Amino acid sequence: MGTDAHAFLGDLARGLAPRADQLGDVVLRHLLGELPEVWEYEDIAAVAPAALSEHIATVLHFLEHGLDLTEVRTPPSAIEFARLLAEHGVPISQLLRVYRLVHARLLDQLYTETARVAGSQELINATTLTLSAMAFEYVDRTAEQAVVAYQRERDRRLQRRLTVLNEAGTRIGTTLDTARTAQELADVGADHLADLVAVDLLSSALHEEGTYPVAGPATLLRVAQAVSDGRPDPAAGTGRTHTYPDDSEPARVLATGQPLRLRFATDGVPSWLAMPADHELSLRAPGLRSVLLVPLWARGNPLGVAQFVRRRTAEHFDDDELLLAQEIASRAAVNIDNARRYTRERSTALTLQRSLLPHHAPAGSAVETASRYLPSGSRAGVGGDWFDVIPLSGARVALVVGDVIGHGLHAAATMGRLRTAVRTLADVDLTPDELLTHLDDVVIRLQREEGEGTDEISATCLYAVYDPVSRTCSMAGAGHLPPAVVNPPAAGAEVCAVGFPELPIGPPLGLGGLPFESAQFALPPGSRLVLFTDGLVQSRTRDLEAALALLREVLARAPASLEETCDQLLSALLPSRPTDDVALLVARTAALDADHVATWDLPSDPAVVSQARRHASDQLAAWGLDDMAFTTELVVSELVTNAIRYGRSPIQLRMILQSGLTSEVSDASSTAPHLRRARTFDEGGRGLLLVAQLTEHWGTRHHREGKVIWAEQLIPASPADVSPVLM
């Protein structure tokens, strides 16, 4: 009976062969009704009839010839059908369901035909049993081969997805620049997903700390767009602002943070893209076919939306591609948020940094200066480099350069605190080593105030004081590189002698308990002092000695202009953006003409006070400042009297004419005078109060031999012929 069933099936298959197309149509209509979503993909719909036809032909061939089903092979079109399902992300359950439906429908057709042509019920039953057994074995074998093809394609797609994600990780976020990061997202999307990618960012996200709900539609800025290779870039949109209606799909994506996949069957443009012509964006192009709207959210805040577009020649986006676009956009959103936060902090720190740096050299200073400050070009952000020029008593001037370890707002704020501390200590007229000792204490106190869990505060500093009268410079360093000293060229020489003074470099600020030492050396008039932070000479590609040699070479042939000197140093030592902040201060020293300094040694005798007044009056007459005689005589009288009464010999009176008139009285006592308010019947105590009221500034500075009490007066209208001369 089995042989009769096999023979019957062979005859049945030969009879059905001419009607194979008719059987295929019946099965195909059944599939279309059961699985309409599968046929939305054009390539699947195109290969399905051929796959079905080959399946039917294979079944009939095996039935006709009674072949061994162990040799059955899934038809090539069916393998392609399975591969396409995997490529479009159709679940494997749908593939298996297709197989069940196809073979169930085909088996039903064979059962019907068997019942129609078989001569006996016994043959029908035997044929049905044989046909059922063969059908199940055929389905198992062909479905297994199709699943292998599906899985292979699925693995290839997963590998591609991982490859794209890995590439996105290396290509997106290479800089901390918002627009650049958005463009990198668009480029990756155009290379792997879409014909066109556009990135819109909320204007509020670009300019504010966070994004907040606002009344009316949100304003977005088209930051970036890209097209796939071989496609013309449509006219434009980048850099323009626009809005989307509240009920539009992009607005919904922004509000909910959920992506949307849109499909268009015609060339119609969605309403949310029907914008005025002057705001036409790249998405408003003919042949729009499929769009992915993917939100750009980071840390719970909306930043914008990325739009992936396919046109008429491309397939619709599938679920896998939507997931891939989400993952790429999510990574990009974090980088964009990092970039905007970095940009905002960098801008704030840079503004703070520049506001704390000096903008103009002090008038009438004993040095001519030029300076530069360059923030780093790295991701580290603005640092704590600073420089300063501080006028001191006695026509002297202090030059300062320092570097707070670290970057960002904290470093910039710490720099401001240290700069203020240096200026305060400079007003006390401390020597460089004493000033750094007190500044070290300030840094240690700041460390304690910061507490645990914060970065430890540390800094380097170089403090130099130049005296145009004695033409000497004294300086001390705290972990800082010494300055370069450029002597004026000798007669007939074309280059200058450049050296680095032997300066005892103390420890960086903040260590505490270690001493600082000062060094003093003479400077000829016209010498240049070049103070700088380590960002100028330290580099990953060049050692320090080579950088200092190059700096020496540039300074040896540098032009007379200090501004040009700064430019040449930066050009030679920093051909690209610096990796660390750079502070540069170049100062040319001058000497105060001897005719503008007068000095008298005085005995410790009250009778000499009147003589000191006469010296002052005569000198003012020589300088053409007779109008200042009365006030100056009072000031000199009080200062000399104070030195005689409370100080020790030797006593010296010195008058300096620079941008102002300075009167100084020195003695060998270290006792500092104090300003106090005398009571009604007190016989003394009014001298320094009178000096303070009659002069612009007054103060005391200490030195190793004693102290100097000085007072400075403004010159109301100096004749040109008595203006101070700096050589």
Buried (B, 14 or more C-beta within 10 A) or exposed (E): EEEBBBEBBBEBBEEBBEEBEEBBEEBBEBBEEEBEEBBBBEEBEEBBBBBBBBBBBBBBEBBBEEEEBEEBEBBEBBBBBBBBBBBBBBEBEEBBBBBEBBBBBBBEBBBEBBEEEBEEEEBBBBBBEBBEEBBEEBBEBBBEBBBEBBEBBBEEBEEEBEEBBEBBEEBBBEBBBBBBBBBBBBBBBBBBBBBBBBBBBBBBBBEEEEBEEEEEBBBBBBBBBBBBEEEEEBEBBBEBEBBBEEEBBBBBBBEEEEBBBBEBEEEEBBEBBEBEEEEBBBBBBEBBBBBBBBBBBBEEBBBBBBBBBBBEEBBBBBEBBBEBBBBBBBBBBBBBBBBBBBBBBBEBBBEBBEEBBBEEBBEBBBBBBBBBBBBBBBEBBBBBBBBBBBBBBBBBBBBBBBBBBBBBBBBBBBBBBBBEBBEEBBBEBBBBBBBBBBBBBBBBEBBEEBEEEEEEBBBBBBBBBBBBBBBBBBBBBBBBBBBBBBBBBEEEEEEBBBEBBEBBBBBBBBBEEEEBEBBBEEBEBBBBBBBBBBBBBBBEEEEEEEBBEBBBEBBBEBEEEBEEBBBBBBEBBBEEEBBBBBBBBBBBBBBBBEEBBBEBEBEBEEEBBEBBBEBBBEBBEEBBBEEBBEBBBBBBBBBBBBBBEEBBBBBBBBBBBBBBBBBBBBBBBEEEBEEEEEEEEEEEEBBBBEBBEBBEBBBBBBEEEBBBBBBBBEBEEBEEEBBBBBE
